[in-house]
């Protein structure tokens, strides 16, 4: 099957093996196996450049490459495309390795590096010079760009294109020895300056960079370009299927040209649509700008789409893998609503996150007929979705905190929570009735509620069968722990911040309400020993993850995602039945 054969044709669908393939990339791979290509092997690679942290878009590529390998019993490499020492750092290498391990996609073995192949790449460049397919050019990068032409105008050949093989070999060797300054010379492939594909108009293969590399230090002062590196690196590693995003589709003819000229193993390049997510940006250049200009606290800021930021916020690898599975693999770029990612997180955390009680905006309640000296330990379910999660105890006493939003003095018709004279259920505890309201004499703000309780309603049921329409959460004022909570919203206020009108800046769309810090939150005492990275459901408030900023005696929580309010649904059903 040729590289441009579209899946879905009779030829590609005729075999039972092909019928088992899923999306079009799997179909291509299955067709190759059915045709006996690559000796029945499947090998892929994920090749990030270590010039920034991985983001959710990279997760799609990681899941695809490792998933293809797993589906067909093959292997997948993690290979760093580390050919630009001016932008790459060891910090980024470490973060990428950590993210791939965390995503748990089956990576085994050690990371590979394009820099390990520098000598072989150099020798192949010499081979292309010897065959008359490469030359040393003295044009500057600006001149090369000018000579290249446009989509409607042909290119113009470099005046240095016809140098002799001997001169080119001499100059290229001297480039390697460091005789020339940065930008003074390049090595270019001699392809076709009249080609309709601009990538084939004598592309640059090597440039001079007197910069220290994070692995090779100062051993090299010339570095290969990506287009010359990635195909040959694939060949060295015996990759069978080079899976790239769509922006590399126009580079595929050059990828093929190098491999064919060098007469080395020829992987197959397949392109798929990259992930674009609403209310964020996926450009590493823009993400770096957000970090360097302090619009966020760092690469792992929980508002960032980076895997380290999502991890710190409380997103799980299972939910990200599930998201990548649900959105599928497409041939055309599109925009995915971030709500789909949030729903995947909710679904997973609903199954595994322990439940706790936490009050974000506390309002004090005094239960006047509850004995002052009395203390109770009430039983609470850790996770109703997990029968093995067990139970915990909640301390209960005369004074508690409830959410300020769970009380209104003059409630609308469908408000079923606490109000003067109204009875509600305390989660895991008793029915209480509001009897009086205490105000601040200076501000007139409600600062305290005076209530009574029915001691016969422990566990939420009344002996006389009476019903209440509202259930609210609470914590004991005596036992609750003070914590800080960080509430996150979308980093950008518009769906597509990269699509801005002329004269506008994409940074103009940063959401000023993307972070709201709540310094006076109270949570149940069972969280006293919570550790960074642990995730909990604060009942009725959402899912929250313990942040690394936490210190002994002062926990910090990040809200991961909001919660679908089950209690509101219960109230709605109860109201409909009246």
C-alpha positions in Angstrom: 0.0 0.0 0.0 1.4 3.4 -1.0 2.0 6.1 1.6 -0.9 8.2 0.2 -3.4 5.4 0.2 -6.4 6.4 2.3 -7.9 4.0 4.8 -11.3 2.8 4.0 -10.7 1.8 0.4 -11.6 -1.8 -0.6 -7.9 -2.7 -0.8 -7.2 -1.6 2.8 -10.3 -3.2 4.3 -10.2 -6.6 2.6 -8.4 -8.5 5.2 -9.7 -9.7 8.6 -6.6 -8.1 10.3 -7.5 -4.7 8.8 -11.1 -5.0 10.1 -9.7 -5.1 13.6 -7.9 -1.8 13.2 -9.5 1.3 14.8 -8.7 4.9 13.8 -6.9 5.7 10.6 -3.4 5.5 12.0 -4.0 2.0 13.3 -5.5 1.2 9.9 -2.3 2.3 8.2 -0.2 0.3 10.5 -2.4 -2.8 10.1 -2.2 -2.4 6.3 1.6 -2.4 6.5 1.6 -5.5 8.6 -0.8 -7.2 6.2 1.5 -6.4 3.3 4.4 -7.9 5.1 6.3 -4.6 5.5 9.0 -4.0 8.2 9.2 -7.8 8.8 6.0 -7.7 10.8 7.5 -5.3 13.4 5.9 -2.2 14.8 8.1 0.4 16.5 7.1 4.0 17.2 8.7 6.9 19.1 7.7 10.1 21.0 10.4 12.7 20.1 10.0 15.9 22.2 12.4 18.8 22.0 13.6 19.6 25.5 12.8 23.3 25.2 9.8 23.4 27.6 7.5 21.3 29.7 5.1 18.8 28.1 1.4 19.9 27.9 -1.9 18.1 27.3 -1.3 18.2 23.6 1.8 16.1 24.0 -0.2 13.7 26.1 -2.3 12.9 23.0 0.8 12.2 21.0 2.3 10.1 23.9 -0.9 8.0 24.2 -1.1 7.6 20.4 2.5 6.5 20.0 2.7 4.2 23.0 -0.8 3.0 22.3 0.0 2.0 18.7 3.0 0.0 20.0 0.9 -1.7 22.6 -1.9 -2.5 20.2 0.4 -4.3 17.7 2.8 -5.8 20.2 5.6 -3.4 19.4 7.8 -1.0 21.3 7.9 2.8 21.6 11.0 4.9 22.3 11.2 8.2 24.2 13.7 10.1 22.1 14.8 13.7 22.8 15.3 15.9 19.7 18.0 17.8 21.4 19.6 19.6 18.4 19.2 23.3 19.5 21.5 24.0 22.5 20.3 27.7 22.8 16.8 26.6 23.9 17.2 23.2 25.5 17.9 22.5 29.2 18.5 19.5 31.4 15.6 20.7 33.5 13.3 20.1 30.6 14.7 16.7 30.0 14.0 15.7 33.7 10.5 17.1 33.6 9.6 15.3 30.3 10.9 12.0 31.7 8.9 12.5 34.9 5.7 13.3 32.9 6.0 10.3 30.6 6.5 8.0 33.6 3.6 9.7 35.5 1.3 9.2 32.5 1.9 5.5 32.8 1.8 4.5 29.2 4.2 1.6 29.3 7.5 3.4 28.7 10.4 1.0 29.5 14.1 1.3 29.1 16.2 4.5 28.9 15.6 7.7 27.1 17.3 8.1 23.7 18.8 11.3 22.4 19.3 12.6 18.9 22.6 14.0 20.3 23.8 10.4 20.6 23.7 10.3 16.8 25.6 13.5 16.1 28.7 11.7 14.7 26.6 9.5 12.4 24.5 12.4 11.2 27.7 14.3 10.4 29.0 11.4 8.4 25.8 11.2 6.5 26.0 14.9 5.7 29.5 14.2 4.4 28.0 11.4 2.3 25.5 13.8 0.8 28.3 16.3 0.0 30.3 13.6 -1.7 27.2 12.6 -3.8 26.7 16.2 -4.9 23.5 16.5 -2.9 24.6 19.1 -0.3 26.7 22.2 -0.4 28.1 24.8 2.0 26.4 28.2 1.6 27.6 31.6 2.7 24.2 33.3 2.5 22.9 34.6 5.8 19.6 33.2 7.1 17.8 36.4 6.0 19.3 36.0 2.5 18.3 32.3 2.4 14.8 33.3 3.3 14.7 35.9 0.5 16.2 33.5 -2.0 13.7 30.8 -1.1 10.8 32.7 -2.8 7.1 32.3 -1.9 4.2 30.1 -2.5 3.6 32.0 -5.7 7.1 32.9 -6.7 9.9 30.4 -7.4 13.1 30.4 -5.5 16.5 31.5 -6.6 19.6 29.3 -6.4 22.4 30.3 -4.1 25.5 31.7 -5.8 27.5 29.0 -3.7 25.4 26.1 -4.9 27.9 25.0 -7.5 31.0 24.8 -5.3 33.1 21.7 -5.9 32.7 18.6 -3.7 36.3 19.2 -2.5 35.6 22.8 -1.4 32.4 21.8 0.3 34.1 19.0 2.2 36.8 21.3 3.3 34.5 24.1 4.4 32.2 21.7 6.2 35.1 20.2 8.1 36.3 23.7 9.1 32.7 24.5 10.2 33.0 21.6 12.6 36.4 22.7 13.8 34.9 26.1 14.8 36.7 28.3 12.3 33.7 30.4 11.4 31.3 32.6 13.5 27.7 31.9 14.1 25.4 32.4 11.1 28.3 32.8 8.7 27.8 29.5 6.9 25.3 26.7 6.6 25.2 23.3 5.0 22.2 23.0 2.7 20.7 20.1 0.8 20.7 20.5 -3.0 17.1 19.6 -3.8 15.0 21.9 -6.1 14.6 25.7 -5.8 11.7 25.5 -8.2 9.7 23.0 -6.1 6.1 24.0 -5.2 6.8 22.7 -1.7 9.0 25.4 0.0 10.6 22.8 2.3 12.3 21.3 -0.7 14.0 24.5 -1.8 17.5 23.7 -0.7 16.8 23.4 3.0 19.4 24.1 5.6 20.9 20.9 7.1 23.4 22.3 9.6 24.0 25.7 11.2 26.9 27.1 13.2 26.1 27.6 16.9 28.9 28.2 19.3 26.8 27.2 22.3 27.3 24.6 25.0 24.9 21.6 24.7 23.3 20.0 27.8 24.8 16.6 27.0 27.7 17.1 24.6 29.0 20.3 26.2 31.3 22.0 23.8 32.2 19.0 21.6 30.2 20.5 18.7 29.7 23.9 17.3 27.6 22.8 14.3 24.1 21.4 14.9 21.7 19.5 12.5 18.3 20.9 11.8 15.2 19.0 12.8 14.3 17.9 9.2 17.7 16.4 8.8 17.7 14.8 12.2 14.4 13.1 12.8 14.2 10.8 9.8 17.7 9.6 10.2 17.2 9.1 13.9 14.1 7.1 13.2 16.2 4.9 10.8 19.0 4.4 13.3 16.5 3.2 15.9 14.7 1.1 13.3 11.4 2.9 13.9 8.7 1.6 11.5 6.1 4.3 11.8 6.9 7.9 12.4 3.7 9.5 13.7 3.7 13.3 13.6 1.2 16.1 13.8 -0.2 17.7 10.7 2.3 20.6 10.5 4.9 18.0 9.4 2.8 16.8 6.4 4.6 19.2 4.1 7.9 18.1 5.5 7.3 14.4 4.6 8.7 14.7 1.0 12.0 16.1 2.5 11.9 13.3 5.2 11.7 10.8 2.3 14.3 12.6 0.2 17.0 12.3 2.8 16.3 8.6 3.5 16.3 7.7 -0.1 19.5 9.6 -0.9 21.2 8.0 2.0 19.8 4.5 1.1 19.0 3.7 4.7 16.0 2.1 6.5 12.9 4.1 5.5 10.2 4.4 8.2 6.7 5.5 7.2 5.6 9.0 8.3 1.9 9.4 9.2 0.4 12.7 10.3 -2.6 13.3 12.6 -4.3 16.4 14.0 -2.8 18.0 17.0 -4.9 18.8 20.1 -6.3 22.3 20.5 -8.2 22.9 23.7 -10.5 25.8 24.5 -9.5 28.6 27.0 -5.8 27.8 26.7 -2.8 27.9 24.4 -0.6 25.0 23.3 2.3 26.8 21.8 5.5 26.2 23.9 6.7 29.7 22.9 3.6 31.2 24.4 3.7 29.0 27.5 7.3 30.0 28.0 6.2 33.7 27.7 3.6 33.2 30.3 6.2 31.8 32.7 9.0 34.3 31.9 6.7 37.3 32.2 5.2 36.0 35.5 1.6 35.7 34.3 1.7 32.4 36.1 3.8 31.1 39.0 5.8 28.6 36.8 5.5 25.7 34.4 3.6 23.7 37.0 1.1 26.5 37.8 -2.3 24.6 38.1 -3.8 27.0 35.5 -1.3 25.8 32.8 -2.1 23.0 30.4 1.3 21.4 31.2 1.2 17.9 32.5 3.1 19.1 35.6 0.5 21.8 36.1 -2.4 19.4 35.6 -0.8 17.0 38.0 -0.4 19.7 40.7 -4.0 20.7 40.2 -5.1 17.1 40.9 -5.7 15.7 37.4 -4.9 12.0 37.3 -3.0 10.0 34.5 -6.1 7.7 34.2 -8.3 10.7 33.4 -5.9 12.1 30.9 -5.5 8.8 29.1 -9.3 8.4 29.0 -9.7 11.9 27.6 -7.2 11.1 24.8 -9.1 7.9 24.0 -12.4 9.7 23.9 -11.4 12.6 21.6 -9.9 10.1 19.1 -7.4 10.6 16.3 -8.4 12.9 13.4 -6.9 14.1 10.1 -8.1 17.6 10.5 -7.4 20.2 13.1 -10.2 21.2 15.4 -10.9 22.6 18.8 -11.9 20.4 21.8 -14.0 21.9 24.6 -12.0 21.8 27.9 -15.3 20.6 29.5 -14.6 17.1 28.0 -11.3 17.0 29.9 -12.9 18.1 33.1 -15.6 15.5 32.8 -13.0 12.8 32.4 -11.4 14.0 35.6 -14.7 14.0 37.5 -15.6 10.5 36.3 -12.3 9.1 37.6 -12.2 11.0 40.8 -15.8 10.1 41.6 -14.6 6.5 41.7 -11.5 6.9 43.8 -11.4 10.2 45.7 -12.2 9.9 49.5 -15.1 12.2 50.7 -14.5 14.8 53.3 -16.4 17.8 54.7 -15.0 21.3 54.1 -16.5 24.7 54.4 -15.1 27.3 52.0 -17.0 30.4 53.2 -17.8 29.7 56.8 -20.8 31.0 58.7 -21.0 30.1 62.4 -24.0 28.1 63.8 -24.8 27.7 67.5 -27.2 24.9 68.3 -28.7 26.3 71.4 -30.4 23.2 72.8 -27.4 21.0 72.2 -25.6 20.5 75.6 -22.4 22.6 75.8 -20.3 19.7 77.3 -21.6 17.1 74.9 -19.3 15.6 72.2 -20.2 13.0 69.6 -18.3 10.9 67.0 -20.6 10.5 64.0 -20.0 7.9 61.3 -19.4 9.0 57.7 -18.9 7.1 54.5 -15.5 7.5 52.8 -16.7 6.8 49.3 -20.2 5.5 48.3 -18.7 4.4 45.0 -16.2 2.1 46.6 -17.7 -0.5 49.0 -14.2 -1.2 50.4 -13.4 2.4 51.3 -14.8 2.1 54.8 -16.0 4.8 57.2 -14.5 7.5 59.3 -15.7 9.5 62.3 -16.7 13.1 62.4 -16.6 15.1 65.6 -19.9 17.0 66.4 -20.7 19.6 69.0 -22.8 22.6 69.9 -21.0 25.0 67.4 -20.4 24.3 63.8 -19.6 26.1 60.5 -21.8 25.9 57.5 -21.4 27.5 54.0 -22.6 31.1 54.0 -24.3 30.3 50.7 -26.5 27.7 52.5 -28.4 30.4 54.3 -30.7 33.1 53.0 -32.9 35.4 55.1 -35.3 35.9 52.3 -35.0 32.8 50.2 -36.6 32.4 46.7 -39.2 29.8 46.1 -36.8 27.0 45.1 -34.1 27.6 47.7 -34.3 24.5 50.0 -31.4 25.2 52.4 -31.4 27.1 55.7 -33.6 30.1 56.3 -35.3 31.6 59.4 -37.8 29.1 60.7 -36.8 26.4 58.2 -35.5 22.9 59.0 -32.6 21.3 57.1 -30.6 18.1 57.4 -26.9 18.2 58.5 -25.0 15.7 56.5 -24.4 12.5 58.7 -25.9 14.4 61.7 -29.3 15.9 62.7 -32.1 18.1 61.5 -31.6 21.7 62.6 -34.0 24.7 62.5 -32.9 28.3 62.3 -34.4 30.4 65.1 -32.5 33.6 65.1 -29.9 35.6 63.2 -27.0 37.5 64.8 -25.6 40.5 62.9 -22.5 42.6 63.1 -23.6 45.9 64.6 -21.3 47.9 62.4 -21.8 46.3 59.0 -25.2 44.6 59.5 -23.6 41.4 58.1 -24.9 38.1 59.3 -22.2 36.6 61.5 -24.0 33.8 63.4 -27.1 31.7 63.3 -28.9 30.5 66.4 -30.5 27.1 65.8 -32.1 24.2 67.5 -31.8 20.5 66.7 -34.0 17.4 67.0 -32.0 14.7 68.9 -34.3 12.0 67.4 -33.1 12.7 63.8 -29.5 11.3 64.0 -28.5 9.9 60.7 -30.9 12.1 58.8 -34.3 10.4 59.5 -37.1 11.6 61.6 -39.2 9.1 63.7 -42.4 10.8 62.7 -41.6 10.5 59.0 -41.3 14.2 58.3 -39.1 15.2 55.3 -36.8 18.0 54.7 -35.8 19.3 51.3 -32.3 20.4 52.0 -29.1 18.7 53.1 -26.0 20.8 53.9 -22.5 20.0 55.0 -20.7 21.4 58.1 -17.6 21.1 60.3 -17.2 21.3 64.0 -15.7 24.7 65.1 -13.8 23.1 67.9 -12.1 20.4 65.8 -12.0 21.7 62.3 -8.6 22.5 60.6 -7.9 25.9 59.0 -6.6 25.6 55.5 -6.0 27.7 52.4 -7.9 26.8 49.2 -7.0 28.1 45.7 -9.9 28.2 43.3 -8.9 28.1 39.7 -10.8 29.1 36.6 -9.8 29.1 32.9 -6.5 30.9 32.3 -8.1 32.8 29.3 -11.5 34.4 29.2 -12.1 33.5 25.5 -12.3 30.1 23.9 -9.5 30.6 21.4 -7.0 33.1 22.8 -4.6 32.5 19.8 -7.3 33.8 17.4 -7.1 37.5 18.0 -8.1 40.4 15.7 -5.4 42.7 14.2 -4.0 45.1 16.6 -4.8 42.9 19.6 -2.5 40.8 21.8 -3.4 37.3 22.9 -2.3 38.2 26.4 -5.2 40.7 26.5 -7.5 37.7 27.0 -5.9 36.5 30.2 -8.6 35.9 32.8 -8.1 38.2 35.8 -10.3 35.8 37.8 -8.4 32.7 37.0 -7.1 32.4 40.6 -9.0 33.2 43.8 -7.3 32.4 47.1 -9.5 31.5 50.1 -7.4 31.9 53.2 -10.0 30.9 55.8 -11.4 27.5 54.9 -12.2 24.9 57.5 -12.0 21.2 56.9 -12.7 18.1 59.0 -9.8 16.9 61.3 -9.3 13.6 59.4 -7.2 15.7 56.9 -4.6 16.6 59.5 -2.0 14.3 57.9 -3.0 14.8 54.3 0.1 14.7 51.9 0.9 16.7 48.8 -0.7 15.1 45.7 -3.6 13.5 47.6 -7.0 14.2 46.2 -10.3 14.5 48.1 -13.9 15.3 47.3 -15.1 18.1 49.5 -18.7 17.1 49.5 -20.9 19.5 47.5 -17.9 21.7 46.7 -15.7 19.7 44.3 -12.5 17.8 44.1 -9.4 19.2 45.8 -5.7 18.3 45.7 -3.1 18.9 48.4 -0.6 21.4 47.0 3.2 21.1 47.5 3.1 24.5 49.1 1.6 22.9 52.2 3.5 23.0 55.4 3.0 21.3 58.8 0.0 22.8 60.4 -1.1 24.7 57.3 -2.4 22.7 54.4 -3.0 24.2 51.0 -5.6 22.8 48.6 -6.1 23.3 44.9 -9.6 22.9 43.5 -9.2 20.3 40.7 -12.7 20.6 39.2 -16.1 21.5 40.4 -18.7 18.9 41.5 -22.0 18.0 40.0 -24.2 18.8 43.0 -26.0 15.5 43.7 -27.9 17.1 46.5 -29.3 19.7 44.2 -30.5 16.9 41.9 -32.1 15.1 44.9 -33.9 18.3 45.9 -35.1 18.8 42.3 -36.5 15.3 42.2 -38.2 15.8 45.6 -39.7 19.1 44.5 -41.0 17.5 41.3 -42.7 14.8 43.3 -44.6 17.3 45.5 
